[in-house]
Amino acid sequence: MNRRLHPVTVLQAADDSPTLARLAQLARESAERLRAVESLIPATLRHRVKAGPIDGSAWCLLVEGSAAAAKLRQVLPALQAHLCSRGWQVTAIRIKVQARPG
Protein backbone atom coordinates (compact mmCIF):
# COMPACT_ATOMS: atom_id res chain seq x y z
CA MET A 1 0.00 0.00 0.00
CA ASN A 2 1.45 3.33 -1.06
CA ARG A 3 -0.38 6.13 0.75
CA ARG A 4 0.68 9.68 0.44
CA LEU A 5 0.40 11.73 3.56
CA HIS A 6 -0.62 15.31 3.12
CA PRO A 7 -1.26 17.98 5.72
CA VAL A 8 -4.84 18.85 6.58
CA THR A 9 -6.30 21.55 8.76
CA VAL A 10 -8.05 20.71 12.00
CA LEU A 11 -11.37 21.67 10.41
CA GLN A 12 -10.76 19.31 7.48
CA ALA A 13 -9.84 16.49 9.86
CA ALA A 14 -12.97 17.16 11.92
CA ASP A 15 -15.13 17.06 8.80
CA ASP A 16 -13.59 13.75 7.73
CA SER A 17 -14.15 12.06 11.09
CA PRO A 18 -17.69 11.59 12.41
CA THR A 19 -16.46 11.66 16.01
CA LEU A 20 -14.44 14.84 15.57
CA ALA A 21 -17.25 16.41 13.53
CA ARG A 22 -19.67 15.78 16.39
CA LEU A 23 -17.25 17.27 18.94
CA ALA A 24 -16.75 20.34 16.77
CA GLN A 25 -20.51 20.73 16.40
CA LEU A 26 -21.01 20.49 20.18
CA ALA A 27 -18.28 23.09 20.76
CA ARG A 28 -19.99 25.47 18.30
CA GLU A 29 -23.37 24.89 19.94
CA SER A 30 -21.94 25.51 23.41
CA ALA A 31 -20.45 28.82 22.23
CA GLU A 32 -23.81 29.75 20.66
CA ARG A 33 -25.58 29.04 23.95
CA LEU A 34 -23.17 31.28 25.82
CA ARG A 35 -23.70 34.09 23.30
CA ALA A 36 -27.47 33.65 23.70
CA VAL A 37 -27.36 34.14 27.49
CA GLU A 38 -24.45 36.56 27.74
CA SER A 39 -26.71 39.57 28.29
CA LEU A 40 -28.26 37.82 31.33
CA ILE A 41 -24.87 37.33 33.00
CA PRO A 42 -23.81 40.30 35.13
CA ALA A 43 -21.32 42.41 33.18
CA THR A 44 -18.69 42.08 35.89
CA LEU A 45 -18.75 38.27 35.54
CA ARG A 46 -18.86 37.86 31.76
CA HIS A 47 -15.09 37.75 31.29
CA ARG A 48 -14.90 34.94 33.87
CA VAL A 49 -17.41 32.64 32.15
CA LYS A 50 -16.54 30.25 29.31
CA ALA A 51 -18.70 27.79 27.40
CA GLY A 52 -18.19 24.24 28.59
CA PRO A 53 -19.21 20.79 27.40
CA ILE A 54 -22.72 19.71 26.48
CA ASP A 55 -23.74 16.32 27.84
CA GLY A 56 -27.17 15.42 26.53
CA SER A 57 -29.60 17.97 27.94
CA ALA A 58 -27.08 19.26 30.51
CA TRP A 59 -24.76 22.14 29.75
CA CYS A 60 -21.67 23.15 31.70
CA LEU A 61 -20.25 26.62 32.23
CA LEU A 62 -16.60 27.02 33.18
CA VAL A 63 -16.21 29.85 35.68
CA GLU A 64 -13.02 31.43 36.95
CA GLY A 65 -13.10 31.58 40.73
CA SER A 66 -15.52 30.35 43.37
CA ALA A 67 -16.93 33.82 44.15
CA ALA A 68 -17.90 34.33 40.51
CA ALA A 69 -19.43 30.83 40.42
CA ALA A 70 -21.54 31.61 43.51
CA LYS A 71 -22.86 34.80 41.89
CA LEU A 72 -23.54 32.99 38.61
CA ARG A 73 -25.55 30.28 40.40
CA GLN A 74 -28.10 32.95 41.30
CA VAL A 75 -28.98 33.55 37.63
CA LEU A 76 -28.95 29.91 36.46
CA PRO A 77 -32.77 29.61 36.43
CA ALA A 78 -33.00 32.66 34.15
CA LEU A 79 -30.28 31.31 31.86
CA GLN A 80 -32.00 27.93 31.59
CA ALA A 81 -35.41 29.50 30.92
CA HIS A 82 -33.93 31.74 28.22
CA LEU A 83 -32.21 28.83 26.48
CA CYS A 84 -35.42 26.78 26.56
CA SER A 85 -37.37 29.72 25.10
CA ARG A 86 -34.85 29.80 22.24
CA GLY A 87 -35.42 26.12 21.46
CA TRP A 88 -32.56 24.41 23.27
CA GLN A 89 -33.54 21.43 25.42
CA VAL A 90 -31.54 22.31 28.53
CA THR A 91 -32.67 20.55 31.70
CA ALA A 92 -29.63 21.46 33.80
CA ILE A 93 -26.75 23.92 33.80
CA ARG A 94 -23.70 22.83 35.78
CA ILE A 95 -20.88 25.11 36.88
CA LYS A 96 -17.28 24.00 37.05
CA VAL A 97 -14.97 26.30 38.94
CA GLN A 98 -11.66 26.86 37.21
CA ALA A 99 -8.57 27.89 39.15
CA ARG A 100 -7.68 31.51 38.66
CA PRO A 101 -4.38 32.02 36.89
CA GLY A 102 -1.85 32.83 39.50
C-alpha positions as CSV (number, residue, x, y, z in Angstrom):
1,M,0.0,0.0,0.0
2,N,1.4,3.3,-1.1
3,R,-0.4,6.1,0.7
4,R,0.7,9.7,0.4
5,L,0.4,11.7,3.6
6,H,-0.6,15.3,3.1
7,P,-1.3,18.0,5.7
8,V,-4.8,18.9,6.6
9,T,-6.3,21.5,8.8
10,V,-8.0,20.7,12.0
11,L,-11.4,21.7,10.4
12,Q,-10.8,19.3,7.5
13,A,-9.8,16.5,9.9
14,A,-13.0,17.2,11.9
15,D,-15.1,17.1,8.8
16,D,-13.6,13.8,7.7
17,S,-14.1,12.1,11.1
18,P,-17.7,11.6,12.4
19,T,-16.5,11.7,16.0
20,L,-14.4,14.8,15.6
21,A,-17.3,16.4,13.5
22,R,-19.7,15.8,16.4
23,L,-17.3,17.3,18.9
24,A,-16.7,20.3,16.8
25,Q,-20.5,20.7,16.4
26,L,-21.0,20.5,20.2
27,A,-18.3,23.1,20.8
28,R,-20.0,25.5,18.3
29,E,-23.4,24.9,19.9
30,S,-21.9,25.5,23.4
31,A,-20.4,28.8,22.2
32,E,-23.8,29.8,20.7
33,R,-25.6,29.0,23.9
34,L,-23.2,31.3,25.8
35,R,-23.7,34.1,23.3
36,A,-27.5,33.7,23.7
37,V,-27.4,34.1,27.5
38,E,-24.4,36.6,27.7
39,S,-26.7,39.6,28.3
40,L,-28.3,37.8,31.3
41,I,-24.9,37.3,33.0
42,P,-23.8,40.3,35.1
43,A,-21.3,42.4,33.2
44,T,-18.7,42.1,35.9
45,L,-18.8,38.3,35.5
46,R,-18.9,37.9,31.8
47,H,-15.1,37.7,31.3
48,R,-14.9,34.9,33.9
49,V,-17.4,32.6,32.2
50,K,-16.5,30.3,29.3
51,A,-18.7,27.8,27.4
52,G,-18.2,24.2,28.6
53,P,-19.2,20.8,27.4
54,I,-22.7,19.7,26.5
55,D,-23.7,16.3,27.8
56,G,-27.2,15.4,26.5
57,S,-29.6,18.0,27.9
58,A,-27.1,19.3,30.5
59,W,-24.8,22.1,29.7
60,C,-21.7,23.2,31.7
61,L,-20.3,26.6,32.2
62,L,-16.6,27.0,33.2
63,V,-16.2,29.8,35.7
64,E,-13.0,31.4,36.9
65,G,-13.1,31.6,40.7
66,S,-15.5,30.4,43.4
67,A,-16.9,33.8,44.2
68,A,-17.9,34.3,40.5
69,A,-19.4,30.8,40.4
70,A,-21.5,31.6,43.5
71,K,-22.9,34.8,41.9
72,L,-23.5,33.0,38.6
73,R,-25.5,30.3,40.4
74,Q,-28.1,33.0,41.3
75,V,-29.0,33.5,37.6
76,L,-28.9,29.9,36.5
77,P,-32.8,29.6,36.4
78,A,-33.0,32.7,34.2
79,L,-30.3,31.3,31.9
80,Q,-32.0,27.9,31.6
81,A,-35.4,29.5,30.9
82,H,-33.9,31.7,28.2
83,L,-32.2,28.8,26.5
84,C,-35.4,26.8,26.6
85,S,-37.4,29.7,25.1
86,R,-34.8,29.8,22.2
87,G,-35.4,26.1,21.5
88,W,-32.6,24.4,23.3
89,Q,-33.5,21.4,25.4
90,V,-31.5,22.3,28.5
91,T,-32.7,20.6,31.7
92,A,-29.6,21.5,33.8
93,I,-26.8,23.9,33.8
94,R,-23.7,22.8,35.8
95,I,-20.9,25.1,36.9
96,K,-17.3,24.0,37.0
97,V,-15.0,26.3,38.9
98,Q,-11.7,26.9,37.2
99,A,-8.6,27.9,39.2
100,R,-7.7,31.5,38.7
101,P,-4.4,32.0,36.9
102,G,-1.8,32.8,39.5
